[in-house]
Amino acid sequence: MTISVHRAGARTSTPWLNGLGTTSEITKDTSHGDYAWRVSLAAIARDSTFSTFAGMQRIITVFGGSGVRLRTGEQGSRELHAFDVHRFDGAVETRCELRADPVRALNLIYRAERITARIQWPVLTRSRPFLSDAAIILVYNIGPAVLINVAKNPEIELGDNDLLQINNAAGSTELVLHGTTKGRWAIIELWET
């Protein structure tokens, strides 16, 4: 098991491939040359069309605003409110319309032939255990600092917009998160197929 922390202050923002927004890459897997998965944080300040990613699946979740409406190919439209999770084909043109104010979007892009993935936003209590057998476990924190115990490792503190990455070779691993009800965190799990 290896553990790393990706701090918010270390990121740089880059334009989307189509130039209609900006994103900050948080982490990705490049063990096969090209990436099997990537997690990024996008700032969406206006209605726009997302960049397309042929051969990739996407999971998006938004926060920090009133939500968005996504119009994806022939699937029609889908309203996304804060912390809703939506999965769609990265190759399909997707239009994003703000419901009101700007939002931030946590994005997972992955190759479905290599990876199975899930994003959850568990409700935060003072102390919350979470068990996972995923090969990669990512914890993304929003709001006040949260303390995390991973198996028998020293406690880790995540600040606002920090991400914890666990490369998990141990099978089933328990995380215990200690925080306040004012914060939220996303747990992203990635299994190799």
C-alpha positions as CSV (number, residue, x, y, z in Angstrom):
1,M,0.0,0.0,0.0
2,T,1.2,3.5,-0.9
3,I,-0.3,6.7,0.3
4,S,0.1,10.2,-1.1
5,V,-1.6,13.5,-0.6
6,H,-2.3,15.9,-3.5
7,R,-2.5,19.4,-2.0
8,A,-4.8,22.1,-3.6
9,G,-2.0,24.7,-3.5
10,A,0.2,22.6,-5.8
11,R,-2.2,22.6,-8.8
12,T,-2.1,24.7,-11.9
13,S,-5.1,25.5,-14.0
14,T,-5.2,24.8,-17.8
15,P,-7.7,25.5,-20.5
16,W,-10.1,22.7,-21.6
17,L,-9.2,21.0,-25.0
18,N,-12.0,23.1,-26.6
19,G,-11.0,26.3,-24.7
20,L,-14.4,26.9,-23.1
21,G,-13.4,26.4,-19.5
22,T,-10.4,25.6,-17.2
23,T,-9.4,22.5,-15.3
24,S,-6.8,21.6,-12.7
25,E,-5.6,18.0,-12.9
26,I,-5.3,16.4,-9.5
27,T,-3.9,12.9,-10.2
28,K,-3.9,10.3,-12.9
29,D,-2.5,6.8,-13.7
30,T,0.2,6.7,-16.4
31,S,1.5,3.2,-15.8
32,H,0.6,2.1,-19.3
33,G,2.0,5.2,-21.1
34,D,-1.4,6.8,-21.8
35,Y,-3.6,7.3,-18.8
36,A,-6.1,4.6,-17.6
37,W,-7.8,7.2,-15.4
38,R,-7.6,10.9,-14.5
39,V,-9.2,13.0,-11.7
40,S,-9.5,16.8,-12.3
41,L,-11.4,19.8,-10.9
42,A,-13.1,22.1,-13.4
43,A,-14.3,25.6,-12.9
44,I,-17.5,26.1,-15.0
45,A,-18.4,29.8,-15.2
46,R,-20.6,29.8,-18.3
47,D,-22.7,27.6,-20.5
48,S,-20.4,25.5,-22.6
49,T,-19.8,22.2,-24.4
50,F,-17.5,19.8,-22.7
51,S,-14.4,18.5,-24.5
52,T,-14.9,15.0,-25.9
53,F,-12.7,12.0,-25.0
54,A,-13.0,9.1,-27.4
55,G,-12.7,5.7,-25.8
56,M,-13.2,7.1,-22.3
57,Q,-16.1,7.0,-19.8
58,R,-16.7,10.0,-17.5
59,I,-18.2,10.5,-14.1
60,I,-19.0,14.1,-13.0
61,T,-20.2,15.6,-9.8
62,V,-20.7,19.3,-9.1
63,F,-20.6,21.6,-6.0
64,G,-20.2,25.2,-5.0
65,G,-23.2,26.5,-6.9
66,S,-26.8,25.9,-7.9
67,G,-26.1,23.0,-10.2
68,V,-26.2,22.4,-14.0
69,R,-28.2,20.8,-16.7
70,L,-26.3,18.4,-18.9
71,R,-27.5,17.6,-22.4
72,T,-25.8,14.5,-23.6
73,G,-26.3,13.2,-27.2
74,E,-29.5,11.3,-27.5
75,Q,-29.8,10.6,-23.8
76,G,-31.6,13.9,-23.4
77,S,-31.0,16.2,-20.4
78,R,-30.1,15.6,-16.8
79,E,-30.3,18.1,-13.9
80,L,-27.3,17.8,-11.6
81,H,-27.6,19.4,-8.1
82,A,-24.8,19.7,-5.7
83,F,-23.2,16.3,-5.0
84,D,-25.3,14.4,-7.6
85,V,-23.1,11.9,-9.6
86,H,-23.6,11.4,-13.3
87,R,-21.9,8.8,-15.6
88,F,-21.7,9.3,-19.4
89,D,-19.7,8.4,-22.5
90,G,-16.8,10.8,-22.9
91,A,-17.0,10.5,-26.7
92,V,-20.5,11.9,-26.9
93,E,-20.9,15.7,-27.2
94,T,-22.2,17.1,-23.9
95,R,-23.6,20.5,-23.4
96,C,-23.4,22.0,-19.8
97,E,-25.9,24.8,-18.9
98,L,-25.6,26.5,-15.5
99,R,-28.8,26.7,-13.4
100,A,-27.7,30.0,-12.0
101,D,-24.2,30.7,-10.6
102,P,-20.8,29.1,-11.5
103,V,-20.0,25.7,-10.1
104,R,-16.9,23.5,-9.7
105,A,-17.0,20.0,-11.1
106,L,-15.0,17.0,-9.9
107,N,-14.4,14.8,-13.0
108,L,-13.2,11.3,-13.3
109,I,-12.3,10.1,-16.9
110,Y,-11.3,6.5,-17.3
111,R,-10.9,3.6,-19.8
112,A,-13.8,1.2,-19.2
113,E,-11.9,-1.7,-20.7
114,R,-9.3,-1.3,-17.9
115,I,-11.2,0.3,-15.0
116,T,-14.5,0.1,-13.1
117,A,-15.2,3.2,-11.1
118,R,-17.5,4.7,-8.6
119,I,-17.9,8.1,-6.8
120,Q,-19.8,8.6,-3.6
121,W,-20.4,11.5,-1.2
122,P,-21.0,9.8,2.2
123,V,-22.7,11.9,4.8
124,L,-20.1,13.2,7.2
125,T,-20.4,12.5,10.9
126,R,-17.8,13.1,13.6
127,S,-16.2,9.8,12.9
128,R,-17.0,7.6,9.9
129,P,-15.5,4.3,8.9
130,F,-15.3,3.3,5.2
131,L,-14.3,-0.1,3.9
132,S,-13.1,-0.6,0.3
133,D,-11.4,-3.3,-1.7
134,A,-10.7,-1.0,-4.7
135,A,-7.2,-1.0,-6.2
136,I,-7.1,2.8,-6.0
137,I,-9.0,4.7,-3.3
138,L,-9.2,8.5,-3.5
139,V,-10.7,10.9,-0.9
140,Y,-11.4,14.5,-1.9
141,N,-12.2,16.9,0.9
142,I,-14.3,20.1,0.7
143,G,-14.5,22.5,3.6
144,P,-12.9,22.2,7.0
145,A,-9.9,19.9,7.5
146,V,-10.6,16.2,8.0
147,L,-8.4,13.7,9.7
148,I,-8.1,10.2,8.1
149,N,-6.7,7.0,9.5
150,V,-5.7,4.4,6.9
151,A,-5.2,1.0,8.3
152,K,-2.4,1.3,10.8
153,N,-0.7,4.3,9.2
154,P,-0.2,7.7,10.9
155,E,-3.2,10.0,10.8
156,I,-3.4,12.2,7.7
157,E,-4.9,15.7,7.6
158,L,-6.7,16.9,4.4
159,G,-7.5,20.5,4.0
160,D,-10.0,22.1,1.7
161,N,-9.8,20.7,-1.9
162,D,-6.9,18.3,-0.9
163,L,-7.0,14.7,-2.2
164,L,-5.7,11.6,-0.5
165,Q,-4.6,8.7,-2.9
166,I,-4.2,5.1,-1.6
167,N,-2.8,2.6,-4.0
168,N,-4.3,-0.4,-2.3
169,A,-2.6,-3.8,-2.6
170,A,-4.0,-5.0,0.7
171,G,-7.4,-6.2,-0.4
172,S,-10.0,-4.8,2.0
173,T,-8.8,-1.6,3.6
174,E,-10.6,0.5,6.2
175,L,-10.5,4.3,6.3
176,V,-11.8,6.2,9.3
177,L,-12.6,9.9,8.6
178,H,-12.9,12.3,11.5
179,G,-14.4,15.8,10.8
180,T,-17.3,18.0,11.3
181,T,-20.8,18.0,9.7
182,K,-19.8,21.3,7.9
183,G,-17.5,19.4,5.5
184,R,-18.1,17.0,2.6
185,W,-15.9,14.5,0.9
186,A,-16.0,12.4,-2.2
187,I,-14.7,8.9,-2.2
188,I,-13.6,7.6,-5.6
189,E,-13.0,3.9,-6.0
190,L,-11.2,2.4,-9.0
191,W,-11.0,-1.3,-9.7
192,E,-8.7,-2.8,-12.4
193,T,-10.7,-5.1,-14.8
